[in-house]
Amino acid sequence: MEIDLPDSLGSTKLPARAALTLYLIKAELKNTCLTNQLEKIGFDPGLSPLDFATLILDLSGFESRPDDVFDWYQEALEKYCSRLDDPGDGEKLAAVAFEFYGEIQQEQRRRYPKTQ
């Protein structure tokens, strides 16, 4: 799978699982930004057909997903979505998605530290 990464990463090659996760994060960000914009003009946000949270968290190694994980994820998603003025800007979207991916990885390590 070929995934657009921020130019700052050069020609970095990602494992397939990471590339898929980034692809889903980009789709989730674009969908959430669109839904937020539609809500501002009066449309029902419940009509949003995409919700990749469970899949993204699973691919990121979350062993369980209690409500507080989804709450954290939703807050982070909104935070990163607010940084996108134009979700159609591929370079900016790739950069924001990569930062979000990094935060998801950090949260996963914080919640499930490897025991040695």
C-alpha positions as CSV (number, residue, x, y, z in Angstrom):
1,M,0.0,0.0,0.0
2,E,1.3,3.4,-1.0
3,I,0.6,6.2,1.5
4,D,1.3,9.9,1.2
5,L,3.6,11.0,4.0
6,P,4.7,14.5,4.9
7,D,7.5,15.7,2.7
8,S,9.7,16.1,5.8
9,L,9.9,12.3,6.1
10,G,11.4,11.9,2.6
11,S,11.1,8.5,1.2
12,T,10.5,6.7,4.5
13,K,9.1,3.2,4.1
14,L,6.4,2.2,6.6
15,P,5.3,-1.3,7.6
16,A,2.0,-2.3,6.0
17,R,0.1,-2.1,9.3
18,A,1.4,1.5,9.9
19,A,0.5,2.5,6.4
20,L,-3.0,1.2,6.7
21,T,-3.5,2.9,10.1
22,L,-2.3,6.2,8.6
23,Y,-4.6,5.8,5.6
24,L,-7.6,5.2,8.0
25,I,-6.5,8.2,10.2
26,K,-6.5,10.4,7.1
27,A,-10.0,9.2,6.1
28,E,-11.2,9.7,9.7
29,L,-9.8,13.3,9.9
30,K,-11.3,14.2,6.5
31,N,-14.7,12.8,7.5
32,T,-14.7,14.4,10.9
33,C,-13.7,17.8,9.5
34,L,-16.5,17.6,6.9
35,T,-19.0,16.5,9.5
36,N,-18.0,19.4,11.8
37,Q,-18.4,21.8,9.0
38,L,-21.8,20.5,8.1
39,E,-22.9,20.6,11.7
40,K,-22.0,24.3,11.8
41,I,-24.5,25.0,9.0
42,G,-27.3,23.0,10.6
43,F,-26.9,19.4,9.4
44,D,-27.3,16.5,11.8
45,P,-23.8,15.2,12.7
46,G,-25.2,11.8,13.4
47,L,-25.4,11.2,9.6
48,S,-21.6,10.6,9.4
49,P,-21.2,7.1,7.9
50,L,-17.5,6.6,8.9
51,D,-16.1,5.6,12.3
52,F,-12.8,4.0,12.2
53,A,-11.9,4.4,15.8
54,T,-12.2,0.7,16.8
55,L,-10.1,-0.4,13.7
56,I,-7.5,2.3,14.2
57,L,-7.1,1.5,17.9
58,D,-7.0,-2.2,17.2
59,L,-4.3,-1.8,14.5
60,S,-2.4,0.4,17.0
61,G,-2.2,-2.4,19.5
62,F,-4.8,-1.3,22.1
63,E,-5.5,-4.6,24.0
64,S,-8.8,-3.3,25.2
65,R,-11.0,-0.3,24.5
66,P,-12.9,0.8,27.5
67,D,-15.0,4.0,27.2
68,D,-12.1,6.2,28.5
69,V,-10.0,5.1,25.5
70,F,-12.8,6.2,23.1
71,D,-13.2,9.4,25.0
72,W,-9.4,10.1,24.7
73,Y,-9.5,9.2,21.0
74,Q,-12.4,11.4,20.2
75,E,-10.8,14.4,22.0
76,A,-7.5,13.8,20.1
77,L,-9.4,13.5,16.8
78,E,-11.1,16.8,17.4
79,K,-7.8,18.4,18.4
80,Y,-6.1,17.3,15.2
81,C,-9.1,18.1,13.0
82,S,-9.1,21.6,14.3
83,R,-5.6,22.0,12.9
84,L,-6.9,21.4,9.4
85,D,-8.3,24.5,7.7
86,D,-8.7,22.6,4.4
87,P,-8.9,18.8,4.7
88,G,-8.3,18.7,1.0
89,D,-4.8,20.0,1.4
90,G,-3.0,16.6,1.0
91,E,0.4,17.7,2.4
92,K,-1.2,19.3,5.6
93,L,-3.5,16.3,6.0
94,A,-0.6,13.9,5.8
95,A,1.4,15.9,8.3
96,V,-1.5,16.1,10.8
97,A,-2.4,12.5,10.3
98,F,1.2,11.5,11.0
99,E,1.3,13.6,14.2
100,F,-2.0,12.0,15.3
101,Y,-0.6,8.5,14.6
102,G,2.4,9.3,16.8
103,E,0.1,10.4,19.6
104,I,-1.9,7.2,19.3
105,Q,1.3,5.2,19.5
106,Q,2.4,7.1,22.6
107,E,-1.0,6.6,24.3
108,Q,-0.9,2.9,23.5
109,R,2.6,2.6,25.1
110,R,1.4,4.6,28.1
111,R,-1.6,2.4,28.7
112,Y,0.1,-1.0,27.8
113,P,3.8,-0.8,28.8
114,K,5.8,-3.8,27.8
115,T,6.8,-5.8,30.8
116,Q,10.3,-7.2,30.7
